[in-house]
Amino acid sequence: MTAATEHDTGPDDASIDVLDDAPTAQGGAIEILRRGIATSPELTVGLRATVMMGLGVAVSRLVIPVLLQRAIDRGILAEGGVDTGTVVRSAAVIAVVVFVAAMVSYLTTRRLVEASEGTLAGLRQRAFRKVHQLSIADHNETRRGVLLARVTSDVEGLARFAQWGLYAWSVNPAVLLGTLLVLLWYSWQLTIVVLICYIPVIPLLRWLQKHQLAAYDRLRTAVSEMVASFSETINGLPVLQAYGATELGRRRVGDAVDERYDRAIVANRYMSGVFVVGDFFGALALAAVTVIGVQQADAWGIGAGDLIAIMFLTTLLLEPTGELAETLDQTQTAVASWRKILNLLDRPVDVVDPVPGRPVPNGPVAVDVEGVTFSYRGADPVLKDVDLRIPAGTNTAIVGHTGSGKSTIAKLLCRFADPQVGEIRLNGIPLAEVGGDARLATVRMVPQDGFLFDTTVRENIGFGRVGATDADIAAVLETLSLTEWVQRLPKGLETEVGERGTSLSVGERQLVALARAALADPGLLILDEATSAVDPETDQVLTRAIRRLSEGRTLVSIAHRLATAEAADLVVVFDAGRIAEIGTHHELVDAGGPYTALHEAWIGSTE
């Protein structure tokens, strides 16, 4: 049993989706749409030309009833009998108009799809960049699957609106207005009949829209939770299988899927209601025009061609009215998705790198921590008034019980977050004033899990420094005495490590992570117990590599095993967020304080 075996990474177990529960993107649907469109400039590129093309298609549709009326009144019902020439000419013109409208409609659709894909790609990249800008406090408070949903399903929820919804809102009102004007030209009386039939649509749609927006917002939240459950269960599958808890995992996913299903059903009920409203009142208008038009044809001076044209125009009103249901559905989905994405994009960035920022001289780094207090949002302080000085070139071990603040101080040294109180300095330079590139070149951290990407050993090591050559990688492996180990791998440097490095053992993953850190050549190297949970043989290789890696730089080790502390120049003991003791291993063992108790517990566990 080790002295401490867990990370103190903040409130992970009680993490909530703060991006949903504490939204920053406030306002109604119109405000969300306005802001959403403003954050997606790709959506409006060429929109004016696309709308003009769409209006051209709409005008062509209005021309067809007029041509049809002329063909009937002046061709089929001509005084001297059927005028075949007029009918043929009218039919030919109609055919040309239909063909041109079809071509323009094709070009319009293609432009819309291109603009949509550009919008989704740009928004997904901005959301992904923002995820990387969030501090450890944000990541601790938000489930990773929820963040994944922001850049995947939530962005995808905008697809149909980007492809068609915005265009429909731009074109359909003009189509409706144009159709009503042409109707007025034919018969103001029947136009009034049409308007009377459509009057109830307005309050009904307003009521449906209000409830549909709330339903879609709940649906997007359920989708995020479902993605999070899938992600968490898949990542934790080995644990579920090891403990025979796969049924529990299936139930958790099943509950998330059921919740998403229930909320989708509710949302689609409102969407179906919109379809019914549009279809019912559109059909009612057509029936009223037909019946009243036939009855009042002579009294109102409406000819056969006029009535057919009016009926045709009334059916044209059916299309944008019918599309209204789908357009509202796309819009509500877009508003709900944009609200989630804007909540992410609006999230304040806690850590902002100064530009250009101050550089840090090459070589071992002296670390000064002065009066640092840090807490995760909504939680008690993890670190309380911490003062610590680590001389340049020192091998320092940080030990303590679980939750004492060990890993948190390491993350602050990497500037994954800034302390609420106090300051951290590297070689006398405030860490907050160090430029981003300079900080990355100066400070590197090797986490306990030794995360690897699903690619080759060579590429995983190469992540340590952009532009590193094969010769650079070979030199690093030689320096760490890892050349022979790499040669024993099935394909050497070209060995595929698998997802999260699962094709390698825990120790082998740590060796790759150490080589990656060595390639970066930092002045301050932080190890989050790189030798934990490995076999004795690999432990020896790792220990030797760490010893070589620590030469010429400052080394800080988060020590969950006190064997690491025994080899350190300086041991710092954390207890309840404060520094309880500082000294060498032997000094602290003899002091009779917290370290003595940790050491005795460790000795007892190894006997």
C-alpha positions as CSV (number, residue, x, y, z in Angstrom):
1,M,0.0,0.0,0.0
2,T,1.5,3.3,-1.0
3,A,1.4,6.5,0.9
4,A,-0.9,8.1,-1.6
5,T,-2.3,6.7,-4.8
6,E,-4.7,9.2,-6.2
7,H,-4.6,12.6,-8.0
8,D,-6.0,15.6,-6.4
9,T,-7.4,17.0,-9.5
10,G,-10.4,18.9,-8.1
11,P,-14.1,18.0,-8.2
12,D,-14.1,15.5,-11.1
13,D,-16.5,13.1,-9.6
14,A,-19.0,15.8,-9.0
15,S,-18.5,17.5,-12.3
16,I,-21.4,19.2,-13.9
17,D,-22.1,20.6,-17.3
18,V,-21.6,24.2,-16.3
19,L,-21.9,25.1,-20.0
20,D,-25.6,24.1,-19.7
21,D,-26.4,24.8,-16.1
22,A,-24.9,28.3,-16.1
23,P,-25.5,29.6,-19.6
24,T,-23.9,32.8,-20.7
25,A,-25.7,33.1,-24.0
26,Q,-28.9,34.7,-22.9
27,G,-31.8,36.2,-24.8
28,G,-34.6,35.0,-27.0
29,A,-34.5,33.1,-30.2
30,I,-33.9,36.2,-32.4
31,E,-31.0,37.4,-30.2
32,I,-29.4,33.9,-30.2
33,L,-29.8,33.7,-34.0
34,R,-28.3,37.2,-34.4
35,R,-25.3,36.3,-32.3
36,G,-24.9,32.9,-33.9
37,I,-24.8,34.3,-37.4
38,A,-22.4,37.0,-36.2
39,T,-20.0,34.2,-34.9
40,S,-20.3,32.4,-38.2
41,P,-19.3,34.9,-40.9
42,E,-18.9,32.0,-43.5
43,L,-22.7,31.7,-43.4
44,T,-23.3,35.1,-45.0
45,V,-20.6,34.9,-47.6
46,G,-22.4,35.2,-50.9
47,L,-25.7,35.1,-49.2
48,R,-27.0,38.2,-51.0
49,A,-26.3,36.7,-54.4
50,T,-27.8,33.4,-53.3
51,V,-31.0,35.2,-52.1
52,M,-31.2,37.1,-55.4
53,M,-31.0,33.8,-57.3
54,G,-33.7,32.4,-55.0
55,L,-35.9,35.4,-55.6
56,G,-35.4,34.9,-59.3
57,V,-36.8,31.4,-58.9
58,A,-39.7,32.8,-56.9
59,V,-40.5,35.3,-59.6
60,S,-40.4,32.6,-62.3
61,R,-43.0,30.7,-60.3
62,L,-45.2,33.8,-60.2
63,V,-44.9,34.2,-63.9
64,I,-46.2,30.7,-64.6
65,P,-49.8,31.4,-63.4
66,V,-49.9,34.6,-65.5
67,L,-48.8,32.7,-68.6
68,L,-51.3,29.9,-67.8
69,Q,-54.1,32.4,-67.5
70,R,-53.2,33.9,-70.8
71,A,-53.1,30.5,-72.4
72,I,-56.6,29.7,-71.1
73,D,-58.3,33.0,-71.8
74,R,-56.6,33.9,-75.1
75,G,-55.9,30.4,-76.4
76,I,-58.3,27.7,-75.2
77,L,-61.2,30.0,-74.6
78,A,-60.6,32.5,-77.4
79,E,-63.7,33.9,-79.1
80,G,-63.1,32.3,-82.4
81,G,-62.2,28.9,-81.0
82,V,-59.0,27.4,-79.6
83,D,-56.0,29.5,-80.7
84,T,-53.4,26.7,-81.0
85,G,-50.5,29.1,-81.6
86,T,-51.2,31.0,-78.4
87,V,-51.4,27.8,-76.4
88,V,-48.2,26.5,-77.9
89,R,-46.3,29.7,-77.5
90,S,-47.5,30.0,-73.9
91,A,-46.5,26.4,-73.2
92,A,-43.1,26.9,-74.7
93,V,-42.5,30.0,-72.6
94,I,-43.6,28.1,-69.5
95,A,-41.2,25.3,-70.3
96,V,-38.3,27.7,-70.8
97,V,-39.1,29.5,-67.5
98,V,-39.4,26.1,-65.7
99,F,-36.0,25.0,-67.1
100,V,-34.2,28.2,-66.2
101,A,-35.7,28.2,-62.8
102,A,-34.6,24.6,-62.3
103,M,-31.0,25.5,-63.3
104,V,-31.0,28.5,-61.0
105,S,-32.4,26.4,-58.2
106,Y,-29.6,23.9,-58.6
107,L,-27.0,26.6,-58.5
108,T,-28.7,28.1,-55.5
109,T,-28.7,24.8,-53.6
110,R,-25.1,24.1,-54.4
111,R,-24.1,27.6,-53.1
112,L,-26.1,26.9,-49.9
113,V,-24.4,23.6,-49.3
114,E,-20.9,25.0,-49.8
115,A,-21.7,27.9,-47.5
116,S,-23.1,25.5,-44.9
117,E,-20.0,23.2,-44.9
118,G,-17.8,26.3,-44.6
119,T,-19.9,27.5,-41.7
120,L,-19.8,24.1,-39.9
121,A,-16.0,23.7,-40.4
122,G,-15.3,27.2,-39.2
123,L,-17.5,27.0,-36.2
124,R,-16.2,23.5,-35.2
125,Q,-12.6,24.8,-35.4
126,R,-13.5,27.9,-33.2
127,A,-15.2,25.7,-30.7
128,F,-12.3,23.2,-30.6
129,R,-9.8,26.0,-30.1
130,K,-11.9,27.3,-27.2
131,V,-12.0,23.9,-25.5
132,H,-8.2,24.0,-25.6
133,Q,-8.2,27.5,-24.0
134,L,-10.3,26.4,-21.0
135,S,-8.5,26.0,-17.7
136,I,-8.3,22.9,-15.6
137,A,-11.2,24.4,-13.5
138,D,-13.4,24.4,-16.6
139,H,-12.4,20.9,-17.6
140,N,-13.0,19.6,-14.0
141,E,-16.5,21.1,-13.9
142,T,-17.6,19.9,-17.3
143,R,-17.8,16.3,-18.5
144,R,-15.5,15.6,-21.4
145,G,-18.3,14.0,-23.4
146,V,-20.2,17.3,-23.1
147,L,-17.3,19.2,-24.5
148,L,-17.1,16.6,-27.3
149,A,-20.8,17.1,-28.0
150,R,-20.2,20.9,-28.5
151,V,-17.8,20.4,-31.4
152,T,-19.7,17.4,-32.9
153,S,-23.4,17.0,-32.5
154,D,-24.2,20.6,-31.5
155,V,-22.4,21.9,-34.5
156,E,-24.0,19.3,-36.7
157,G,-27.4,20.5,-35.3
158,L,-26.8,23.7,-37.3
159,A,-26.4,21.8,-40.6
160,R,-30.0,22.0,-42.0
161,F,-30.4,25.6,-40.9
162,A,-27.1,26.6,-42.5
163,Q,-28.1,24.7,-45.7
164,W,-31.6,25.9,-46.0
165,G,-33.1,27.7,-43.0
166,L,-31.5,31.1,-43.3
167,Y,-32.1,31.1,-47.0
168,A,-35.8,30.2,-46.5
169,W,-36.2,33.0,-44.0
170,S,-34.7,35.4,-46.5
171,V,-36.7,34.2,-49.6
172,N,-40.0,32.9,-48.3
173,P,-41.3,36.3,-47.0
174,A,-40.6,37.8,-50.4
175,V,-42.4,34.9,-52.1
176,L,-45.4,35.4,-49.8
177,L,-45.5,39.1,-50.4
178,G,-45.1,38.7,-54.2
179,T,-47.8,36.1,-54.3
180,L,-50.3,38.3,-52.4
181,L,-49.6,41.2,-54.7
182,V,-50.3,39.2,-57.8
183,L,-53.4,37.8,-56.1
184,L,-54.5,41.4,-55.4
185,W,-54.0,42.2,-59.0
186,Y,-56.4,39.4,-60.0
187,S,-59.0,39.8,-57.3
188,W,-58.8,41.8,-54.1
189,Q,-61.9,40.0,-52.8
190,L,-60.4,36.5,-53.0
191,T,-57.1,37.9,-51.6
192,I,-59.1,38.9,-48.5
193,V,-60.6,35.4,-48.3
194,V,-57.1,33.9,-48.4
195,L,-55.9,36.3,-45.6
196,I,-58.9,35.5,-43.4
197,C,-58.1,31.8,-43.7
198,Y,-54.5,32.4,-42.7
199,I,-55.1,34.8,-39.7
200,P,-55.3,32.0,-37.0
201,V,-51.9,30.8,-38.2
202,I,-50.0,33.7,-36.5
203,P,-51.0,33.1,-32.8
204,L,-50.9,29.4,-33.2
205,L,-47.3,29.5,-34.6
206,R,-46.2,31.9,-31.9
207,W,-47.4,29.5,-29.2
208,L,-45.9,26.5,-30.9
209,Q,-42.6,28.3,-31.4
210,K,-42.3,29.3,-27.8
211,H,-42.8,25.7,-26.5
212,Q,-40.8,24.2,-29.4
213,L,-37.7,26.3,-28.6
214,A,-37.7,25.2,-24.9
215,A,-38.2,21.6,-26.0
216,Y,-35.3,21.7,-28.4
217,D,-33.1,23.3,-25.8
218,R,-33.8,20.4,-23.5
219,L,-33.2,18.0,-26.4
220,R,-29.7,19.4,-27.1
221,T,-28.9,19.0,-23.4
222,A,-30.0,15.4,-23.6
223,V,-27.9,14.8,-26.7
224,S,-24.9,16.2,-24.9
225,E,-25.5,13.9,-21.9
226,M,-26.0,10.9,-24.2
227,V,-22.7,11.6,-26.0
228,A,-21.0,12.0,-22.6
229,S,-22.4,8.7,-21.3
230,F,-21.3,6.9,-24.5
231,S,-17.8,8.4,-24.2
232,E,-17.5,7.7,-20.5
233,T,-18.7,4.1,-20.8
234,I,-16.5,3.3,-23.7
235,N,-13.4,4.7,-22.0
236,G,-14.3,2.8,-18.8
237,L,-15.1,-0.5,-20.6
238,P,-12.1,-2.3,-19.2
239,V,-13.1,-1.4,-15.6
240,L,-16.7,-2.4,-16.2
241,Q,-15.6,-5.8,-17.7
242,A,-13.1,-6.3,-14.9
243,Y,-15.7,-5.8,-12.2
244,G,-18.6,-7.5,-14.1
245,A,-20.4,-4.2,-14.2
246,T,-21.1,-4.1,-17.9
247,E,-24.9,-4.3,-17.3
248,L,-24.6,-1.2,-15.1
249,G,-22.8,0.6,-17.9
250,R,-25.5,-0.5,-20.3
251,R,-28.2,0.8,-18.0
252,R,-26.5,4.2,-17.7
253,V,-26.2,4.5,-21.4
254,G,-29.7,3.2,-21.8
255,D,-31.1,5.8,-19.4
256,A,-29.3,8.5,-21.4
257,V,-30.6,7.2,-24.7
258,D,-34.2,7.0,-23.2
259,E,-33.9,10.5,-22.0
260,R,-32.8,11.8,-25.4
261,Y,-35.7,9.8,-27.0
262,D,-38.3,11.2,-24.6
263,R,-37.2,14.8,-25.2
264,A,-37.0,14.2,-29.0
265,I,-40.6,12.9,-28.9
266,V,-41.8,16.0,-27.1
267,A,-39.9,18.3,-29.4
268,N,-41.3,16.6,-32.5
269,R,-44.8,16.9,-31.2
270,Y,-44.5,20.6,-31.5
271,M,-42.9,20.3,-34.9
272,S,-45.8,18.1,-36.1
273,G,-48.2,20.7,-34.8
274,V,-46.5,23.3,-37.0
275,F,-46.9,21.0,-40.0
276,V,-50.6,20.5,-39.2
277,V,-51.2,24.2,-38.9
278,G,-49.5,25.0,-42.2
279,D,-51.2,22.2,-44.1
280,F,-54.7,22.7,-42.6
281,F,-55.0,26.4,-43.1
282,G,-53.4,26.2,-46.5
283,A,-55.9,23.6,-47.7
284,L,-58.7,25.7,-46.1
285,A,-57.6,28.7,-48.1
286,L,-57.5,26.7,-51.4
287,A,-60.9,25.3,-50.7
288,A,-62.4,28.7,-49.8
289,V,-61.0,30.3,-53.0
290,T,-62.3,27.5,-55.2
291,V,-65.8,27.5,-53.7
292,I,-66.2,31.3,-53.4
293,G,-64.5,32.0,-56.6
294,V,-66.9,29.8,-58.6
295,Q,-69.9,31.2,-56.8
296,Q,-68.9,34.9,-57.2
297,A,-67.1,34.6,-60.6
298,D,-69.7,36.7,-62.5
299,A,-70.4,39.1,-59.7
300,W,-66.7,39.9,-59.2
301,G,-65.7,39.7,-62.9
302,I,-63.5,36.7,-62.5
303,G,-62.9,34.7,-65.7
304,A,-62.0,31.0,-65.9
305,G,-58.4,31.7,-66.6
306,D,-58.3,34.2,-63.7
307,L,-59.8,31.7,-61.3
308,I,-57.3,29.0,-62.3
309,A,-54.4,31.5,-61.9
310,I,-55.7,32.5,-58.5
311,M,-56.0,28.8,-57.5
312,F,-52.5,28.2,-58.7
313,L,-51.2,31.2,-56.7
314,T,-53.0,30.0,-53.6
315,T,-51.1,26.7,-54.0
316,L,-47.9,28.7,-54.2
317,L,-48.8,30.1,-50.8
318,L,-49.0,26.5,-49.6
319,E,-45.3,25.8,-50.3
320,P,-43.7,28.5,-48.2
321,T,-46.4,27.9,-45.5
322,G,-45.7,24.2,-45.5
323,E,-42.0,24.9,-45.5
324,L,-42.6,27.1,-42.5
325,A,-42.9,24.0,-40.3
326,E,-39.6,22.5,-41.5
327,T,-37.9,25.9,-41.4
328,L,-39.1,26.5,-37.8
329,D,-37.9,23.0,-36.9
330,Q,-34.5,23.8,-38.4
331,T,-34.4,27.2,-36.7
332,Q,-35.3,25.8,-33.3
333,T,-32.6,23.2,-33.6
334,A,-30.2,25.8,-34.7
335,V,-31.1,28.2,-31.8
336,A,-30.7,25.3,-29.2
337,S,-27.4,24.3,-30.8
338,W,-26.1,27.9,-31.1
339,R,-27.1,28.5,-27.5
340,K,-24.9,25.6,-26.4
341,I,-22.0,26.6,-28.6
342,L,-22.2,30.3,-27.6
343,N,-22.2,29.2,-24.0
344,L,-18.8,27.6,-24.8
345,L,-17.5,30.4,-26.9
346,D,-18.5,33.0,-24.2
347,R,-16.8,31.1,-21.5
348,P,-14.2,33.5,-20.1
349,V,-10.6,32.3,-20.6
350,D,-8.8,32.2,-17.3
351,V,-5.3,31.8,-18.7
352,V,-4.3,34.3,-21.4
353,D,-0.8,34.3,-22.7
354,P,0.8,37.7,-22.9
355,V,1.9,38.9,-26.4
356,P,4.7,39.0,-27.0
357,G,5.5,38.0,-23.4
358,R,8.8,37.7,-21.6
359,P,11.3,34.9,-22.4
360,V,12.9,32.6,-19.9
361,P,16.7,32.0,-20.3
362,N,17.7,28.4,-21.3
363,G,18.9,26.1,-18.6
364,P,17.7,24.9,-15.2
365,V,14.9,27.0,-13.8
366,A,14.6,28.4,-10.3
367,V,11.0,28.3,-9.1
368,D,9.4,30.7,-6.5
369,V,5.9,30.2,-5.2
370,E,4.7,33.1,-3.1
371,G,1.5,33.2,-1.1
372,V,-0.4,31.0,-3.6
373,T,-4.0,30.2,-2.9
374,F,-6.1,28.3,-5.5
375,S,-9.6,26.7,-5.6
376,Y,-11.7,25.1,-8.3
377,R,-14.9,27.0,-9.0
378,G,-17.4,26.6,-6.2
379,A,-15.1,24.5,-4.1
380,D,-13.0,25.1,-1.0
381,P,-9.3,26.1,-1.6
382,V,-7.1,23.3,-2.7
383,L,-4.0,25.3,-2.0
384,K,-3.8,27.7,0.9
385,D,-1.1,30.4,1.2
386,V,1.7,28.2,-0.2
387,D,5.3,29.5,-0.2
388,L,8.0,27.5,-1.8
389,R,11.4,28.0,-3.3
390,I,13.0,25.4,-5.6
391,P,16.6,26.3,-6.6
392,A,17.7,25.8,-10.2
393,G,18.9,22.3,-10.9
394,T,17.3,20.8,-7.9
395,N,15.6,17.4,-7.9
396,T,12.5,18.0,-5.8
397,A,9.8,15.5,-4.7
398,I,6.3,16.6,-3.6
399,V,4.5,14.2,-1.4
400,G,1.3,14.1,0.7
401,H,-2.0,12.3,1.2
402,T,-4.6,12.2,-1.5
403,G,-6.2,15.6,-2.0
404,S,-3.4,17.5,-0.3
405,G,-2.7,19.7,-3.3
406,K,0.3,17.9,-5.0
407,S,-1.0,17.6,-8.5
408,T,-2.7,21.0,-8.3
409,I,0.6,22.8,-7.6
410,A,2.2,20.9,-10.5
411,K,-0.6,22.1,-12.9
412,L,-0.1,25.7,-11.7
413,L,3.6,25.4,-12.5
414,C,2.6,24.5,-16.0
415,R,0.1,27.4,-16.0
416,F,-2.9,25.2,-16.7
417,A,-4.6,27.7,-14.4
418,D,-3.7,30.8,-12.5
419,P,-3.8,31.1,-8.7
420,Q,-6.5,33.4,-7.3
421,V,-4.0,34.8,-4.8
422,G,-0.2,34.9,-4.9
423,E,2.3,34.5,-7.7
424,I,4.6,31.9,-9.3
425,R,7.9,33.0,-10.8
426,L,10.4,31.2,-13.0
427,N,14.0,32.6,-12.7
428,G,12.4,35.6,-11.1
429,I,10.0,36.3,-14.0
430,P,6.3,36.1,-13.1
431,L,4.8,33.1,-14.8
432,A,1.8,35.1,-16.0
433,E,4.2,37.4,-17.9
434,V,6.0,34.6,-19.7
435,G,5.0,34.2,-23.4
436,G,3.1,31.0,-24.4
437,D,5.9,29.7,-26.6
438,A,8.5,30.5,-24.0
439,R,6.5,28.7,-21.3
440,L,6.1,25.6,-23.4
441,A,9.8,25.6,-24.2
442,T,10.7,26.0,-20.5
443,V,8.1,23.8,-18.6
444,R,7.0,20.4,-19.6
445,M,4.9,17.9,-17.6
446,V,4.8,14.1,-17.9
447,P,1.4,12.9,-16.5
448,Q,1.0,9.7,-14.7
449,D,-1.1,8.0,-17.4
450,G,1.5,8.8,-20.1
451,F,-1.2,9.5,-22.7
452,L,-0.2,8.5,-26.3
453,F,-2.0,9.2,-29.6
454,D,-3.1,6.4,-31.9
455,T,0.0,6.6,-34.2
456,T,3.6,5.3,-34.2
457,V,6.2,5.6,-31.4
458,R,8.1,7.9,-33.7
459,E,5.2,10.4,-34.1
460,N,4.3,10.3,-30.4
461,I,7.9,11.2,-29.4
462,G,7.9,13.9,-32.2
463,F,5.0,15.7,-30.5
464,G,7.6,16.9,-28.0
465,R,9.0,19.5,-30.4
466,V,7.5,20.6,-33.7
467,G,9.9,20.1,-36.6
468,A,12.1,17.5,-34.8
469,T,14.1,15.3,-37.2
470,D,14.7,11.6,-37.0
471,A,18.3,12.5,-35.9
472,D,16.9,14.5,-33.0
473,I,14.7,11.6,-31.9
474,A,17.6,9.1,-32.2
475,A,19.8,11.5,-30.1
476,V,17.2,11.7,-27.3
477,L,16.8,7.9,-27.2
478,E,20.5,7.5,-27.0
479,T,20.8,10.1,-24.2
480,L,18.1,8.3,-22.2
481,S,19.6,4.8,-22.9
482,L,16.4,3.8,-24.6
483,T,17.8,2.9,-28.0
484,E,18.0,-0.8,-27.2
485,W,14.4,-0.8,-25.8
486,V,13.1,0.7,-29.0
487,Q,14.9,-1.8,-31.1
488,R,13.1,-4.6,-29.2
489,L,9.7,-3.2,-30.2
490,P,8.0,-5.2,-33.1
491,K,8.6,-2.4,-35.7
492,G,11.0,-0.2,-33.7
493,L,10.0,3.5,-34.0
494,E,7.3,2.6,-36.5
495,T,5.4,0.4,-34.0
496,E,1.8,1.5,-33.7
497,V,0.9,2.2,-30.1
498,G,-2.9,1.8,-30.5
499,E,-5.6,4.1,-29.0
500,R,-4.3,5.8,-25.9
501,G,-1.2,3.6,-26.2
502,T,-3.0,0.4,-25.3
503,S,-0.7,-1.7,-27.5
504,L,2.2,-0.9,-25.1
505,S,2.5,-1.6,-21.4
506,V,2.0,1.1,-18.8
507,G,5.8,1.3,-18.4
508,E,6.4,1.5,-22.1
509,R,3.9,4.3,-22.5
510,Q,5.8,6.2,-19.8
511,L,9.1,5.6,-21.6
512,V,7.6,7.1,-24.8
513,A,6.3,10.0,-22.7
514,L,9.7,10.6,-21.1
515,A,11.4,10.6,-24.6
516,R,8.8,13.1,-25.8
517,A,9.6,15.4,-22.8
518,A,13.3,15.0,-23.4
519,L,12.9,16.1,-27.0
520,A,11.3,19.3,-25.8
521,D,14.5,19.9,-23.7
522,P,12.7,22.0,-20.9
523,G,14.5,23.8,-18.1
524,L,11.8,22.6,-15.7
525,L,10.5,19.1,-16.0
526,I,7.5,17.9,-13.9
527,L,6.8,14.2,-13.4
528,D,3.5,13.1,-12.0
529,E,5.0,9.8,-10.6
530,A,6.2,8.4,-13.8
531,T,7.3,5.1,-12.2
532,S,4.0,4.2,-10.5
533,A,2.2,0.9,-11.4
534,V,5.0,-0.6,-13.5
535,D,6.9,-3.9,-13.2
536,P,10.3,-4.0,-11.5
537,E,12.3,-4.4,-14.7
538,T,10.6,-1.5,-16.4
539,D,10.9,0.5,-13.2
540,Q,14.7,0.2,-13.5
541,V,14.7,1.4,-17.1
542,L,12.4,4.3,-16.2
543,T,14.5,5.2,-13.2
544,R,17.6,5.3,-15.3
545,A,15.9,7.3,-18.0
546,I,14.6,9.8,-15.4
547,R,18.0,10.2,-13.9
548,R,19.6,10.9,-17.3
549,L,16.7,13.2,-18.1
550,S,17.1,15.2,-14.9
551,E,20.7,16.2,-15.7
552,G,21.1,19.9,-16.4
553,R,17.5,20.8,-15.5
554,T,15.1,21.4,-12.6
555,L,13.1,18.3,-11.8
556,V,9.8,18.3,-9.8
557,S,8.3,14.8,-9.1
558,I,4.8,14.3,-7.7
559,A,5.8,11.3,-5.6
560,H,3.1,8.8,-4.8
561,R,5.8,6.3,-3.8
562,L,8.4,7.4,-1.3
563,A,11.2,5.7,-3.2
564,T,11.1,8.7,-5.5
565,A,11.4,11.0,-2.5
566,E,14.5,9.1,-1.2
567,A,16.4,10.0,-4.3
568,A,15.4,13.6,-4.3
569,D,17.5,16.6,-3.2
570,L,14.5,18.3,-1.6
571,V,11.3,16.8,-0.3
572,V,8.2,19.0,0.1
573,V,5.3,17.6,2.2
574,F,1.8,18.9,1.5
575,D,-1.0,18.5,4.0
576,A,-4.5,19.8,3.4
577,G,-3.4,22.3,0.9
578,R,-0.5,23.7,2.9
579,I,3.2,22.9,3.0
580,A,3.7,21.0,6.3
581,E,7.4,20.2,6.0
582,I,10.4,20.9,3.7
583,G,13.8,19.1,3.9
584,T,15.8,16.2,2.7
585,H,14.5,12.7,3.0
586,H,16.7,11.8,6.0
587,E,15.9,15.1,7.8
588,L,12.2,14.6,7.5
589,V,12.3,10.9,8.5
590,D,14.0,11.9,11.8
591,A,11.7,15.0,12.3
592,G,8.8,12.9,13.6
593,G,6.3,14.9,11.5
594,P,3.8,14.0,8.7
595,Y,6.6,12.7,6.5
596,T,7.7,10.3,9.2
597,A,4.1,8.9,9.3
598,L,4.1,8.6,5.6
599,H,7.4,6.9,5.5
600,E,6.5,4.4,8.3
601,A,3.2,3.5,6.4
602,W,5.2,3.0,3.2
603,I,7.9,0.8,4.9
604,G,5.1,-1.2,6.4
605,S,3.5,-1.7,3.0
606,T,6.7,-3.0,1.5
607,E,7.5,-5.6,4.2
